[in-house]
Amino acid sequence: MAKKLLPLLLICLFSVLTVDGIVTPIRYCLNCTDHFIENPAQIPALKVESNTELPEKPPIYTLTEPYQKSDDIAGIQSFLKTKGFYKGPIDGVYGPGTAEAVAAFREQEKLTAGNFVDDSFYAALSKIYEDEFLPPAQEINVKSGDPFIVISLTEHTLYLMEKEGIRGKFPVAIGKPSTPSPIGEWEITDKGAWGEGFGSRWLGLSVPWGIFGIHGTNRPYSVGAAISGGCFRMFNRDVIELYDLVKVGSKVFIIYEPFGVLGRGFQELYLGSRGSHVYFVQRRLRQLGLYKDNPDGIYGGNSIDAVKEFQKNNNLPVTGRVTASVYEKMGLIRFE
């Protein structure tokens, strides 16, 4: 059975979640470490539509040779050092000192004995972090009943807005350079509420080329950094509050001021490219009547044909690739 399940670890699945008696479609990706649902069997409220049993999930970090190394381990070390369990350097290496500190923390929190990091470790860490290290929660008063969200990638901040102004602001973790967050205007497409051990809340976004959303995290030390797979991580406390104030259909504007829709700069596009750059090029070509499909952020054959036509009409080399000169001719420099 386990061998048959291996291909599932490489694809995104659809499941259903029962929240307050309402069955809601929820999207999650088994191979995406940024999403807080990795094994639906661990969540009683999450019902997979097949009878397939998923294999038991191994520890995330344990003492092995060569030693594991990551930015996440550095965050764990920093937390354990603040709490007096860890005395070594913050080097992101899961060596004997870190393993010993993890074992001591697990013993204090009455977790299963061992020197490994698993979901129960993250859940305990997250609760202590939010209880002891965060300032008091905001009191947000939404008046219109139709708020929207603006996320600034330069400030790593999510703003809850109404026409009258800002109602609340929250720090967020954003996508790292290799997996950037999707710039653009989107909507909330689905909502999910899980237990605190799994990120607590999920707000899915209408990005057509992948699964992106706003969610909680059991790695609270990552909030404020550019470290995710493209999603927006919030403190669990904050995303629980936000969850109740927005609805499916609420607008979400993701901006990278002052650089506009292109974020940090031009990205050359060619067959197979994906992301915000492709999406805005497709949208502009559609406005010009050269692209007939709905923009999906995936640079395929129809996109190439439309770009070639645009290049021909504007006396540019007809290559089918989108370069700085094409962006400039399209006027995709300032945020729209």
C-alpha positions as CSV (number, residue, x, y, z in Angstrom):
1,M,0.0,0.0,0.0
2,A,2.8,2.4,0.9
3,K,4.4,2.0,-2.5
4,K,1.1,2.9,-4.2
5,L,0.9,6.0,-2.1
6,L,4.3,7.4,-3.1
7,P,3.0,9.2,-6.3
8,L,0.5,11.0,-4.1
9,L,3.3,12.8,-2.3
10,L,4.1,14.6,-5.5
11,I,0.7,16.0,-6.4
12,C,-1.9,18.4,-4.9
13,L,-5.1,16.8,-3.7
14,F,-8.6,18.2,-3.0
15,S,-10.4,17.3,0.2
16,V,-13.3,18.5,2.2
17,L,-13.5,20.1,5.6
18,T,-16.5,20.2,7.8
19,V,-16.6,23.5,9.7
20,D,-19.7,24.4,11.8
21,G,-21.7,21.8,9.9
22,I,-20.7,23.2,6.5
23,V,-18.7,21.1,4.1
24,T,-16.2,23.2,2.3
25,P,-13.7,22.2,-0.5
26,I,-10.2,22.7,0.8
27,R,-7.0,22.6,-1.3
28,Y,-3.8,21.4,0.2
29,C,-0.5,20.1,-1.1
30,L,1.2,17.0,0.4
31,N,4.7,18.0,-0.8
32,C,4.5,21.7,0.1
33,T,6.2,22.4,3.5
34,D,4.7,25.8,3.5
35,H,1.2,24.5,4.0
36,F,0.2,23.4,7.5
37,I,-1.7,20.3,6.5
38,E,0.7,17.5,5.7
39,N,-1.2,14.4,6.8
40,P,-5.0,14.7,6.8
41,A,-5.3,11.5,8.9
42,Q,-4.0,13.6,11.9
43,I,-7.0,15.9,11.8
44,P,-10.4,14.4,12.8
45,A,-12.4,17.2,11.0
46,L,-10.6,16.7,7.7
47,K,-12.2,13.9,5.7
48,V,-10.5,12.5,2.6
49,E,-12.9,11.2,0.1
50,S,-11.1,8.0,-0.5
51,N,-10.4,5.2,2.0
52,T,-6.6,5.5,1.4
53,E,-4.5,5.4,4.5
54,L,-1.4,7.7,4.5
55,P,1.9,6.4,5.8
56,E,2.9,7.6,9.3
57,K,4.9,10.8,9.1
58,P,8.5,10.7,10.3
59,P,10.1,13.3,12.6
60,I,10.9,16.6,10.9
61,Y,14.3,16.9,12.5
62,T,16.3,14.3,14.5
63,L,20.0,13.7,15.3
64,T,21.6,12.1,12.2
65,E,24.9,12.3,10.3
66,P,25.5,14.4,8.4
67,Y,23.7,16.8,10.6
68,Q,20.6,18.5,9.2
69,K,20.9,22.2,8.6
70,S,18.2,24.9,7.8
71,D,17.0,28.4,8.7
72,D,14.1,26.7,10.5
73,I,16.6,24.9,12.9
74,A,18.2,28.3,13.6
75,G,14.7,29.6,14.6
76,I,14.3,26.6,16.9
77,Q,17.7,27.2,18.4
78,S,16.9,30.9,19.0
79,F,13.7,30.0,20.8
80,L,15.3,27.3,22.9
81,K,18.1,29.7,23.8
82,T,15.7,32.4,25.0
83,K,14.0,29.8,27.2
84,G,17.3,28.6,28.7
85,F,17.5,25.1,27.1
86,Y,20.2,25.8,24.5
87,K,23.6,27.2,25.1
88,G,25.3,26.9,21.7
89,P,25.6,29.1,18.6
90,I,22.6,29.9,16.4
91,D,24.1,28.1,13.4
92,G,21.0,26.2,12.0
93,V,22.8,22.9,12.6
94,Y,20.9,20.1,14.3
95,G,23.8,18.7,16.3
96,P,24.1,17.1,19.7
97,G,23.6,20.4,21.6
98,T,20.4,21.2,19.7
99,A,19.1,17.6,20.1
100,E,19.8,17.8,23.9
101,A,17.9,21.1,24.2
102,V,15.0,19.7,22.2
103,A,14.8,16.6,24.5
104,A,14.8,18.8,27.6
105,F,12.0,21.0,26.1
106,R,10.0,18.0,25.3
107,E,10.3,16.7,28.8
108,Q,9.2,20.0,30.3
109,E,6.2,20.1,28.0
110,K,5.3,16.4,28.7
111,L,5.7,15.4,25.1
112,T,6.8,12.0,23.9
113,A,10.4,11.5,25.1
114,G,13.1,12.0,22.5
115,N,15.5,14.4,20.9
116,F,13.4,14.9,17.7
117,V,11.2,17.7,16.3
118,D,7.7,16.8,15.2
119,D,4.3,18.5,15.0
120,S,3.7,18.2,18.8
121,F,7.0,20.0,19.4
122,Y,6.0,22.9,17.0
123,A,2.5,23.1,18.6
124,A,4.0,23.5,22.1
125,L,6.6,26.0,20.9
126,S,4.0,28.1,19.1
127,K,1.7,28.3,22.1
128,I,4.5,29.5,24.4
129,Y,5.8,31.9,21.8
130,E,2.5,33.6,21.3
131,D,1.6,33.6,25.0
132,E,4.9,35.0,26.2
133,F,6.6,37.0,23.3
134,L,3.8,38.8,21.4
135,P,2.3,42.1,22.4
136,P,-1.4,42.3,23.3
137,A,-3.8,41.4,20.5
138,Q,-5.4,44.2,18.6
139,E,-9.1,45.2,19.0
140,I,-10.4,45.6,15.4
141,N,-13.7,47.3,14.7
142,V,-14.9,46.6,11.1
143,K,-17.9,48.9,10.3
144,S,-18.8,48.4,6.7
145,G,-19.0,44.6,6.7
146,D,-17.0,44.5,3.4
147,P,-13.3,44.9,4.4
148,F,-10.5,44.0,2.0
149,I,-6.8,43.0,2.5
150,V,-3.7,44.7,1.3
151,I,-0.4,42.9,1.7
152,S,2.8,44.9,1.3
153,L,5.7,42.7,0.3
154,T,8.2,45.5,1.1
155,E,6.9,45.9,4.6
156,H,6.0,42.2,5.2
157,T,2.7,43.5,6.6
158,L,-0.9,42.6,6.0
159,Y,-3.4,45.5,6.3
160,L,-7.1,44.9,6.9
161,M,-8.8,47.8,5.1
162,E,-12.1,49.5,4.6
163,K,-12.8,52.5,2.4
164,E,-12.4,54.7,5.5
165,G,-8.9,53.5,6.1
166,I,-6.8,50.9,7.9
167,R,-8.6,48.8,10.5
168,G,-5.7,46.5,11.5
169,K,-2.2,45.5,10.6
170,F,-0.4,42.3,11.1
171,P,3.2,41.0,10.4
172,V,3.5,38.2,7.8
173,A,6.1,35.9,6.4
174,I,6.2,36.2,2.6
175,G,7.7,34.0,-0.2
176,K,11.4,33.6,-0.5
177,P,13.1,34.9,-3.7
178,S,13.0,31.4,-5.3
179,T,9.3,30.9,-4.5
180,P,7.9,34.5,-4.5
181,S,4.4,35.5,-3.3
182,P,2.0,36.3,-6.1
183,I,1.7,40.1,-6.8
184,G,-1.7,41.1,-8.0
185,E,-5.4,41.5,-7.2
186,W,-7.0,38.3,-6.0
187,E,-10.0,37.1,-4.0
188,I,-10.4,34.7,-1.1
189,T,-11.8,31.5,-2.6
190,D,-12.1,29.2,0.4
191,K,-11.7,29.2,4.2
192,G,-10.8,26.4,6.6
193,A,-10.5,26.2,10.3
194,W,-8.2,23.6,11.9
195,G,-6.9,22.9,15.4
196,E,-4.1,25.1,16.7
197,G,-1.5,22.3,16.1
198,F,-2.0,22.7,12.3
199,G,-1.8,26.5,11.7
200,S,-5.4,27.1,12.9
201,R,-6.8,28.9,9.9
202,W,-6.5,28.9,6.0
203,L,-7.7,31.6,3.6
204,G,-7.2,30.4,0.0
205,L,-6.4,32.9,-2.8
206,S,-7.6,32.9,-6.4
207,V,-4.1,32.7,-7.9
208,P,-4.5,30.5,-11.1
209,W,-1.0,29.0,-11.3
210,G,-0.7,27.4,-7.9
211,I,-2.0,27.0,-4.4
212,F,-1.4,30.2,-2.4
213,G,-3.1,31.4,0.8
214,I,-2.9,33.2,4.1
215,H,-2.5,30.9,7.1
216,G,-1.2,30.4,10.5
217,T,2.0,28.7,11.4
218,N,3.7,26.7,14.1
219,R,7.0,28.3,13.3
220,P,6.2,31.8,14.8
221,Y,9.8,32.9,14.6
222,S,9.5,32.9,10.8
223,V,6.8,35.6,10.7
224,G,8.2,38.8,9.3
225,A,10.8,37.0,7.1
226,A,10.9,36.1,3.4
227,I,11.0,32.4,4.0
228,S,7.8,30.7,2.7
229,G,6.9,28.8,-0.4
230,G,4.8,31.8,-1.6
231,C,2.1,31.8,1.0
232,F,1.6,34.3,3.8
233,R,2.3,33.0,7.3
234,M,0.7,34.8,10.3
235,F,0.7,34.3,14.0
236,N,-2.1,31.8,14.8
237,R,-3.7,34.4,17.1
238,D,-3.8,37.0,14.3
239,V,-5.1,34.7,11.5
240,I,-7.9,33.5,13.8
241,E,-9.0,37.1,14.2
242,L,-8.6,37.9,10.5
243,Y,-10.5,34.8,9.6
244,D,-13.7,36.0,11.3
245,L,-13.5,39.5,9.6
246,V,-13.3,38.5,5.9
247,K,-15.4,36.2,3.7
248,V,-15.1,34.2,0.5
249,G,-15.0,36.8,-2.2
250,S,-13.2,39.4,-0.2
251,K,-10.5,41.2,-2.2
252,V,-6.8,40.7,-1.6
253,F,-4.3,43.2,-3.1
254,I,-0.6,42.0,-3.0
255,I,1.8,44.9,-3.8
256,Y,5.5,45.4,-4.0
257,E,5.7,49.2,-3.9
258,P,7.4,51.2,-5.3
259,F,8.3,48.7,-8.1
260,G,4.8,48.0,-9.3
261,V,3.4,44.8,-10.7
262,L,6.8,43.6,-11.7
263,G,8.1,43.5,-8.1
264,R,11.8,43.6,-7.9
265,G,12.3,44.0,-11.7
266,F,11.9,42.4,-15.1
267,Q,11.9,38.6,-15.4
268,E,12.5,37.2,-18.8
269,L,9.6,34.9,-19.8
270,Y,9.9,31.8,-22.0
271,L,8.0,28.5,-22.5
272,G,7.2,27.1,-19.1
273,S,7.6,30.3,-17.1
274,R,5.0,30.8,-14.3
275,G,4.0,33.5,-11.9
276,S,2.8,37.1,-11.5
277,H,4.9,38.4,-14.4
278,V,3.2,35.9,-16.8
279,Y,-0.2,36.8,-15.4
280,F,0.2,40.5,-16.0
281,V,1.6,40.1,-19.5
282,Q,-1.3,37.8,-20.4
283,R,-3.8,40.3,-19.0
284,R,-2.2,43.2,-21.0
285,L,-2.3,41.1,-24.2
286,R,-5.9,40.2,-23.5
287,Q,-6.7,43.9,-23.2
288,L,-5.0,44.5,-26.5
289,G,-7.1,41.7,-28.1
290,L,-4.1,39.5,-28.8
291,Y,-4.7,36.8,-26.2
292,K,-8.1,35.1,-26.1
293,D,-7.7,32.8,-23.0
294,N,-8.2,33.7,-19.4
295,P,-4.9,34.7,-17.8
296,D,-3.5,31.8,-15.8
297,G,0.1,32.8,-15.1
298,I,1.5,29.9,-17.2
299,Y,3.5,30.8,-20.3
300,G,2.5,28.4,-22.9
301,G,2.0,28.2,-26.7
302,N,-0.9,30.7,-26.9
303,S,1.0,33.2,-24.8
304,I,4.0,32.9,-27.1
305,D,1.9,33.4,-30.2
306,A,0.3,36.5,-28.7
307,V,3.7,37.9,-27.7
308,K,5.0,37.3,-31.2
309,E,2.1,39.2,-32.6
310,F,2.7,42.1,-30.1
311,Q,6.4,42.1,-31.0
312,K,5.6,42.3,-34.8
313,N,3.0,45.1,-34.2
314,N,5.6,47.1,-32.3
315,N,8.7,46.6,-34.5
316,L,10.4,44.5,-31.9
317,P,12.4,41.3,-32.6
318,V,9.9,38.5,-33.0
319,T,11.2,35.9,-30.5
320,G,8.2,34.9,-28.5
321,R,10.2,35.8,-25.3
322,V,9.2,38.6,-23.0
323,T,12.2,40.9,-22.3
324,A,12.6,44.3,-20.8
325,S,11.8,46.0,-24.1
326,V,8.5,44.1,-24.3
327,Y,7.6,45.0,-20.7
328,E,8.3,48.7,-21.5
329,K,6.3,48.7,-24.7
330,M,3.4,47.1,-22.8
331,G,3.6,49.8,-20.1
332,L,4.0,47.3,-17.3
333,I,6.3,49.4,-15.2
334,R,4.0,51.1,-12.7
335,F,1.5,49.4,-10.4
336,E,-1.9,49.4,-12.0
